[in-house]
């Protein structure tokens, strides 16, 4: 990728800009091409999309269940010794 960028003469130039109410991805290349793409995560204002939030909650619940199962097995094993 580096060689490809150098051949085109397009070196990304990232700038920090004041935080706005809408998150975006902003990049200006040395050849003048400007990219500015808003990052939309839904209208709730939640930085995590609803689908991701639900999956995250399911994953955390499953992780907790597995930890509980592990502790029960560990206690059972310790009692047998």
ZAZALUM-25256 format. One record per residue (C-alpha): residue number from 1; residue in one letter; x, y, z. Coordinates in nm, 2 decimals. Layout:
# residues N
{seq:NUM&type:A&px:X&py:Y&pz:Z}
...
END
This chain:
# residues 81
{seq:1&type:X&px:0.00&py:0.00&pz:0.00}
{seq:2&type:X&px:0.29&py:0.24&pz:0.08}
{seq:3&type:X&px:0.44&py:0.21&pz:-0.27}
{seq:4&type:X&px:0.10&py:0.25&pz:-0.42}
{seq:5&type:X&px:0.04&py:0.57&pz:-0.23}
{seq:6&type:X&px:0.38&py:0.71&pz:-0.31}
{seq:7&type:X&px:0.33&py:0.64&pz:-0.68}
{seq:8&type:X&px:0.01&py:0.84&pz:-0.68}
{seq:9&type:X&px:0.16&py:1.12&pz:-0.48}
{seq:10&type:X&px:-0.13&py:1.10&pz:-0.23}
{seq:11&type:X&px:0.00&py:1.12&pz:0.13}
{seq:12&type:X&px:-0.28&py:1.14&pz:0.39}
{seq:13&type:X&px:-0.28&py:1.44&pz:0.61}
{seq:14&type:X&px:-0.49&py:1.40&pz:0.92}
{seq:15&type:X&px:-0.59&py:1.69&pz:1.13}
{seq:16&type:X&px:-0.76&py:1.72&pz:1.47}
{seq:17&type:X&px:-1.06&py:1.94&pz:1.45}
{seq:18&type:X&px:-1.30&py:2.06&pz:1.73}
{seq:19&type:X&px:-1.54&py:1.79&pz:1.83}
{seq:20&type:X&px:-1.88&py:1.83&pz:1.69}
{seq:21&type:X&px:-2.22&py:1.68&pz:1.77}
{seq:22&type:X&px:-2.17&py:1.44&pz:1.47}
{seq:23&type:X&px:-1.87&py:1.21&pz:1.46}
{seq:24&type:X&px:-1.70&py:1.19&pz:1.12}
{seq:25&type:X&px:-1.39&py:1.06&pz:0.95}
{seq:26&type:X&px:-1.19&py:1.34&pz:0.78}
{seq:27&type:X&px:-0.88&py:1.31&pz:0.57}
{seq:28&type:X&px:-0.71&py:1.54&pz:0.32}
{seq:29&type:X&px:-0.44&py:1.40&pz:0.09}
{seq:30&type:X&px:-0.14&py:1.59&pz:-0.04}
{seq:31&type:X&px:-0.29&py:1.57&pz:-0.40}
{seq:32&type:X&px:-0.59&py:1.78&pz:-0.28}
{seq:33&type:X&px:-0.84&py:1.50&pz:-0.25}
{seq:34&type:X&px:-1.06&py:1.55&pz:0.06}
{seq:35&type:X&px:-1.26&py:1.27&pz:0.23}
{seq:36&type:X&px:-1.52&py:1.36&pz:0.49}
{seq:37&type:X&px:-1.75&py:1.08&pz:0.58}
{seq:38&type:X&px:-2.00&py:1.11&pz:0.87}
{seq:39&type:X&px:-2.01&py:0.81&pz:1.11}
{seq:40&type:X&px:-2.37&py:0.74&pz:1.17}
{seq:41&type:X&px:-2.46&py:0.51&pz:1.46}
{seq:42&type:X&px:-2.84&py:0.56&pz:1.46}
{seq:43&type:X&px:-3.06&py:0.83&pz:1.60}
{seq:44&type:X&px:-3.03&py:0.72&pz:1.96}
{seq:45&type:X&px:-2.70&py:0.91&pz:2.02}
{seq:46&type:X&px:-2.56&py:0.59&pz:2.15}
{seq:47&type:X&px:-2.20&py:0.54&pz:2.02}
{seq:48&type:X&px:-2.27&py:0.17&pz:1.98}
{seq:49&type:X&px:-2.53&py:0.06&pz:1.72}
{seq:50&type:X&px:-2.83&py:-0.12&pz:1.86}
{seq:51&type:X&px:-2.74&py:-0.45&pz:1.70}
{seq:52&type:X&px:-2.39&py:-0.43&pz:1.84}
{seq:53&type:X&px:-2.52&py:-0.34&pz:2.19}
{seq:54&type:X&px:-2.75&py:-0.64&pz:2.19}
{seq:55&type:X&px:-2.47&py:-0.87&pz:2.08}
{seq:56&type:X&px:-2.24&py:-0.72&pz:2.34}
{seq:57&type:X&px:-2.49&py:-0.78&pz:2.62}
{seq:58&type:X&px:-2.55&py:-1.14&pz:2.50}
{seq:59&type:X&px:-2.17&py:-1.20&pz:2.49}
{seq:60&type:X&px:-2.13&py:-1.05&pz:2.84}
{seq:61&type:X&px:-2.41&py:-1.26&pz:2.97}
{seq:62&type:X&px:-2.27&py:-1.58&pz:2.82}
{seq:63&type:X&px:-1.92&py:-1.49&pz:2.96}
{seq:64&type:X&px:-2.08&py:-1.46&pz:3.31}
{seq:65&type:X&px:-2.26&py:-1.79&pz:3.27}
{seq:66&type:X&px:-1.94&py:-1.96&pz:3.16}
{seq:67&type:X&px:-1.75&py:-1.81&pz:3.46}
{seq:68&type:X&px:-2.02&py:-1.94&pz:3.69}
{seq:69&type:X&px:-2.01&py:-2.28&pz:3.54}
{seq:70&type:X&px:-1.63&py:-2.29&pz:3.57}
{seq:71&type:X&px:-1.65&py:-2.19&pz:3.94}
{seq:72&type:X&px:-1.91&py:-2.46&pz:4.01}
{seq:73&type:X&px:-1.69&py:-2.72&pz:3.84}
{seq:74&type:X&px:-1.38&py:-2.60&pz:4.02}
{seq:75&type:X&px:-1.56&py:-2.62&pz:4.36}
{seq:76&type:X&px:-1.69&py:-2.96&pz:4.28}
{seq:77&type:X&px:-1.34&py:-3.08&pz:4.19}
{seq:78&type:X&px:-1.19&py:-2.92&pz:4.51}
{seq:79&type:X&px:-1.45&py:-3.11&pz:4.72}
{seq:80&type:X&px:-1.35&py:-3.44&pz:4.56}
{seq:81&type:X&px:-0.99&py:-3.40&pz:4.66}
END
